[in-house]
Amino acid sequence: MTRAVPELSLAAFREGTPDARAAVSAELMSGLQDYGFVVLRDHGVPVELLDAAYAAAEAVFALPEATKRQSAAGMRGYTPFGVEHAKDSGKPDLKEFWQVGHAPARQDLNDEPFEPNVWPEDVPAFQATVTELFDRLNDTGMVVLQALAPELGLTTHWFDDKVRWGTSLLRILHYPPVSADTPEGAVRSAAHEDINFLTLMPAARGTGLELLDRDGSWLPIVADPSTLIVDSGDMMARLTNGVIPATTHRVVNPSGPNVSRYSMPFFMHPTLATSLDVLPSCRSHAPVPPPITAGELLDERLRAIGLRA
């Protein structure tokens, strides 16, 4: 029997009876433990917004390289093709991307050091569309964590103040057609784990996403364009002592038509000061690692993938 990533309805948690909410929580926990991925439907992010964001992304990445490089600004704005690589990989990933986070002008932040977002002047629709998508995914991610919390012995809103104004990033990705002079062994995105608590990914426009299944085989992820894909990252693994593992995944080069691929992962991070000390409910699972903050782990991982010196 072919394994398939489980699908669940987030509306059943938002609007359901206590029994329905508990069932969603259990399905979410088992999906993240068994696969590391789940597919969300009825998540509340309009498909029209997803379509508009992908259209704006295509327009941005079609700009001249020199124009895009004018918006390169570290963890915000544009990152050119071939800069990032997977941890422990010596080959660059075959992608370029644009990153957006919370705006630093918010008045109710606790001194989180947000950098200003950078926007392309040549595609005016990009800023409004991507800002709305960021906010919608942030809200949705909070609900997903609310659903997960009881399965970890936590109150429903335990994650709220840690992630509402966290250092989350929306990454708009473009994987160009693979050129004939691509270095041997280079792929669109080499096998890696995400850094954060959870990643919410609107279903990509293009194939290639695969997760490393528990038996060591690679399982392609194919999802309806209206859905969101959720996976667990390093910070969740650290917080839960491996009860919820970080999920290894990759994006392979096209086996069919050699065309562009676009995706928009939302990396849900807590604030930098958030402690990742192992939860009480997870301390008997394995030896407990030393305390670390989200900021310390983030800095360590960004250096490992070439995004921080």
C-alpha positions as CSV (number, residue, x, y, z in Angstrom):
1,M,0.0,0.0,0.0
2,T,1.4,3.4,-1.0
3,R,1.8,5.8,1.8
4,A,0.2,9.2,1.5
5,V,0.6,12.3,3.7
6,P,-2.6,12.7,5.8
7,E,-5.0,15.5,5.1
8,L,-7.0,17.2,7.8
9,S,-9.5,20.1,7.9
10,L,-8.4,23.1,10.0
11,A,-12.0,24.4,10.0
12,A,-12.9,21.3,12.0
13,F,-10.6,22.6,14.7
14,R,-11.6,26.3,14.4
15,E,-15.4,25.6,14.3
16,G,-15.9,22.1,15.5
17,T,-17.2,20.5,18.7
18,P,-14.8,19.6,21.5
19,D,-14.7,16.1,20.2
20,A,-14.0,17.3,16.6
21,R,-11.3,19.6,17.9
22,A,-9.6,16.8,19.8
23,A,-9.7,14.6,16.7
24,V,-7.9,17.2,14.6
25,S,-5.3,17.6,17.4
26,A,-4.7,13.9,17.4
27,E,-4.5,13.6,13.6
28,L,-2.0,16.5,13.5
29,M,0.2,15.0,16.1
30,S,0.2,11.6,14.5
31,G,0.8,13.0,11.1
32,L,3.8,15.0,12.2
33,Q,5.2,12.0,14.1
34,D,4.6,9.4,11.4
35,Y,5.4,11.5,8.3
36,G,6.6,14.9,9.5
37,F,4.1,16.4,7.0
38,V,0.4,17.0,6.9
39,V,-1.9,18.6,4.3
40,L,-4.4,21.2,5.4
41,R,-7.6,22.0,3.7
42,D,-10.3,24.5,4.8
43,H,-7.4,26.6,6.3
44,G,-8.9,30.0,5.6
45,V,-6.3,31.4,3.2
46,P,-8.2,32.3,0.0
47,V,-7.1,30.4,-3.1
48,E,-7.5,33.7,-4.9
49,L,-4.8,35.2,-2.7
50,L,-2.5,32.3,-3.3
51,D,-3.0,32.6,-7.1
52,A,-2.3,36.4,-6.9
53,A,0.9,35.9,-4.9
54,Y,2.2,33.3,-7.4
55,A,1.4,35.7,-10.3
56,A,3.2,38.5,-8.5
57,A,6.2,36.2,-7.8
58,E,6.5,35.3,-11.5
59,A,6.6,39.0,-12.4
60,V,9.3,39.8,-9.8
61,F,11.6,36.9,-10.8
62,A,11.2,37.9,-14.5
63,L,12.9,41.2,-13.7
64,P,16.5,41.7,-14.9
65,E,19.1,40.2,-12.5
66,A,20.7,43.7,-11.9
67,T,17.3,45.1,-10.9
68,K,16.7,42.2,-8.5
69,R,20.1,42.6,-6.9
70,Q,19.3,46.2,-6.0
71,S,16.9,44.7,-3.4
72,A,19.4,42.3,-1.8
73,A,19.3,43.0,1.9
74,G,20.4,40.0,4.0
75,M,17.5,38.3,5.6
76,R,15.0,40.6,3.8
77,G,14.5,41.2,0.1
78,Y,16.3,39.3,-2.7
79,T,18.8,36.5,-2.4
80,P,20.4,35.6,-5.7
81,F,20.5,32.2,-7.4
82,G,23.1,29.8,-6.0
83,V,23.8,31.6,-2.6
84,E,22.1,29.2,-0.2
85,H,23.1,25.6,0.3
86,A,21.8,22.8,2.6
87,K,23.6,22.2,5.9
88,D,26.6,20.0,5.3
89,S,26.3,20.4,1.5
90,G,29.1,21.8,-0.6
91,K,26.9,22.4,-3.6
92,P,24.6,25.5,-4.0
93,D,20.9,25.0,-4.3
94,L,19.4,25.9,-7.7
95,K,17.1,28.7,-6.6
96,E,16.6,32.4,-6.0
97,F,14.2,33.9,-3.5
98,W,12.6,36.9,-1.8
99,Q,12.1,37.0,2.0
100,V,9.5,39.0,3.9
101,G,9.0,39.3,7.7
102,H,7.1,41.4,10.2
103,A,7.4,45.1,9.6
104,P,9.6,46.8,12.3
105,A,7.1,49.7,12.8
106,R,4.7,47.6,14.9
107,Q,4.1,49.3,18.2
108,D,3.3,46.2,20.3
109,L,6.6,44.3,19.9
110,N,9.0,43.5,22.7
111,D,12.1,45.0,21.0
112,E,12.4,42.3,18.5
113,P,15.1,43.4,16.0
114,F,13.1,43.2,12.8
115,E,14.9,44.4,9.7
116,P,12.8,46.6,7.2
117,N,11.2,44.7,4.4
118,V,12.4,45.4,0.9
119,W,10.0,45.7,-2.0
120,P,10.5,45.8,-5.8
121,E,9.4,49.1,-7.3
122,D,8.8,47.5,-10.7
123,V,6.0,45.2,-9.5
124,P,3.8,47.3,-7.2
125,A,1.2,44.5,-6.6
126,F,3.9,42.4,-4.9
127,Q,4.0,44.3,-1.7
128,A,0.3,44.4,-0.9
129,T,-0.3,40.8,-2.0
130,V,2.7,39.3,-0.2
131,T,2.0,41.3,3.0
132,E,-1.6,40.0,3.1
133,L,-0.4,36.5,2.6
134,F,2.2,36.8,5.3
135,D,-0.4,37.9,7.8
136,R,-2.9,35.2,6.8
137,L,-0.3,32.5,7.1
138,N,0.9,33.8,10.5
139,D,-2.7,33.7,11.8
140,T,-3.2,30.2,10.3
141,G,0.1,29.0,11.8
142,M,-1.0,30.1,15.3
143,V,-4.2,28.0,14.9
144,V,-2.2,25.0,13.9
145,L,0.0,25.4,17.0
146,Q,-3.1,25.8,19.1
147,A,-4.3,22.5,17.7
148,L,-1.0,20.8,18.5
149,A,-0.5,22.2,22.0
150,P,-2.9,19.8,23.9
151,E,-1.1,16.8,22.4
152,L,2.1,18.1,24.1
153,G,0.5,18.6,27.5
154,L,0.2,22.3,27.0
155,T,-2.7,24.7,27.2
156,T,-4.3,25.6,23.8
157,H,-2.7,29.1,23.7
158,W,0.7,28.2,25.0
159,F,2.5,29.1,21.8
160,D,0.6,32.3,21.1
161,D,2.8,34.9,22.7
162,K,5.9,33.1,21.5
163,V,5.0,33.2,17.8
164,R,2.6,36.0,17.2
165,W,5.5,38.5,16.7
166,G,8.2,35.9,16.1
167,T,11.0,36.2,13.6
168,S,8.9,34.3,11.0
169,L,9.7,34.6,7.3
170,L,7.7,34.2,4.1
171,R,10.1,33.0,1.4
172,I,9.0,33.4,-2.2
173,L,11.0,30.9,-4.2
174,H,11.9,30.5,-7.8
175,Y,13.6,27.5,-9.2
176,P,14.6,28.3,-12.8
177,P,14.8,25.7,-15.5
178,V,17.9,23.6,-14.9
179,S,20.7,24.6,-17.2
180,A,23.0,22.3,-19.1
181,D,26.0,23.6,-17.2
182,T,24.6,22.8,-13.8
183,P,27.3,21.2,-11.5
184,E,27.0,17.5,-11.2
185,G,24.9,16.6,-8.2
186,A,23.4,20.0,-7.7
187,V,19.6,20.0,-7.1
188,R,16.9,22.6,-6.7
189,S,17.0,22.1,-2.9
190,A,19.2,19.5,-1.3
191,A,18.0,17.4,1.5
192,H,17.5,19.5,4.6
193,E,15.4,20.2,7.7
194,D,13.7,23.5,8.3
195,I,15.0,25.6,11.3
196,N,11.7,26.8,12.8
197,F,8.7,25.4,14.7
198,L,6.5,24.7,11.7
199,T,6.5,25.5,8.0
200,L,3.3,26.3,6.2
201,M,3.7,25.9,2.4
202,P,1.0,26.8,0.0
203,A,1.0,24.0,-2.6
204,A,3.7,24.8,-5.1
205,R,3.3,25.6,-8.7
206,G,5.5,22.8,-10.0
207,T,6.5,19.3,-8.9
208,G,9.6,18.1,-7.1
209,L,9.0,18.2,-3.3
210,E,9.8,14.9,-1.6
211,L,10.0,13.9,2.1
212,L,12.3,11.3,3.6
213,D,9.9,8.7,4.9
214,R,10.5,6.8,8.1
215,D,11.7,3.7,6.1
216,G,14.4,5.7,4.3
217,S,12.6,6.1,1.0
218,W,11.7,9.4,-0.7
219,L,8.0,10.1,-0.9
220,P,6.8,12.7,-3.4
221,I,4.3,15.2,-2.1
222,V,1.5,16.1,-4.5
223,A,-1.2,18.4,-3.1
224,D,-4.2,20.3,-4.5
225,P,-3.3,24.0,-5.3
226,S,-5.9,25.1,-2.7
227,T,-4.2,23.4,0.2
228,L,-1.3,24.1,2.6
229,I,1.4,21.7,3.5
230,V,2.8,21.7,7.0
231,D,6.1,20.3,8.2
232,S,8.0,20.3,11.5
233,G,11.4,21.8,12.0
234,D,14.5,21.8,14.2
235,M,13.1,24.1,16.8
236,M,10.0,21.9,17.3
237,A,12.3,18.8,17.5
238,R,14.5,20.6,20.1
239,L,11.4,21.7,22.2
240,T,9.9,18.2,22.1
241,N,13.1,16.3,22.5
242,G,12.5,14.5,19.2
243,V,8.9,13.5,20.0
244,I,8.1,15.5,16.9
245,P,11.1,15.1,14.7
246,A,12.4,17.6,12.2
247,T,11.4,16.5,8.7
248,T,14.1,15.9,6.1
249,H,12.8,17.0,2.6
250,R,14.2,18.1,-0.7
251,V,13.2,19.5,-4.1
252,V,14.5,17.4,-7.0
253,N,15.3,18.5,-10.5
254,P,12.5,18.1,-13.0
255,S,12.1,14.7,-14.6
256,G,9.6,16.0,-17.1
257,P,9.4,19.4,-18.7
258,N,12.3,21.6,-17.7
259,V,10.3,24.6,-16.5
260,S,10.4,27.0,-13.6
261,R,9.0,26.0,-10.2
262,Y,7.6,28.5,-7.7
263,S,6.8,27.9,-4.0
264,M,6.1,30.1,-0.9
265,P,7.0,28.5,2.4
266,F,6.1,30.4,5.6
267,F,8.7,29.6,8.2
268,M,7.0,30.0,11.6
269,H,9.6,31.1,14.2
270,P,9.2,32.2,17.8
271,T,10.8,35.3,19.2
272,L,14.6,35.1,19.6
273,A,14.4,35.0,23.4
274,T,12.0,32.0,23.4
275,S,13.5,29.1,25.4
276,L,13.6,25.8,23.6
277,D,14.2,23.9,26.9
278,V,12.5,20.5,26.5
279,L,8.8,20.4,27.5
280,P,8.0,18.5,30.7
281,S,5.9,16.0,28.7
282,C,8.8,15.1,26.5
283,R,11.6,14.7,29.0
284,S,11.4,10.9,29.3
285,H,11.6,10.4,25.5
286,A,15.4,10.7,25.2
287,P,18.4,12.3,27.0
288,V,17.6,16.0,27.5
289,P,19.9,18.4,25.6
290,P,21.2,21.6,27.3
291,P,19.0,24.7,27.2
292,I,19.2,26.9,24.1
293,T,17.1,29.9,22.9
294,A,15.5,30.2,19.5
295,G,17.9,33.0,18.7
296,E,20.9,30.9,19.4
297,L,19.7,28.0,17.4
298,L,18.7,30.2,14.5
299,D,22.1,31.8,14.4
300,E,23.8,28.4,14.4
301,R,21.6,27.1,11.5
302,L,21.9,30.3,9.4
303,R,25.7,30.1,9.5
304,A,25.5,26.4,8.5
305,I,23.5,27.1,5.3
306,G,25.5,30.2,4.2
307,L,23.1,32.9,5.0
308,R,25.1,34.4,7.8
309,A,28.9,34.9,8.1
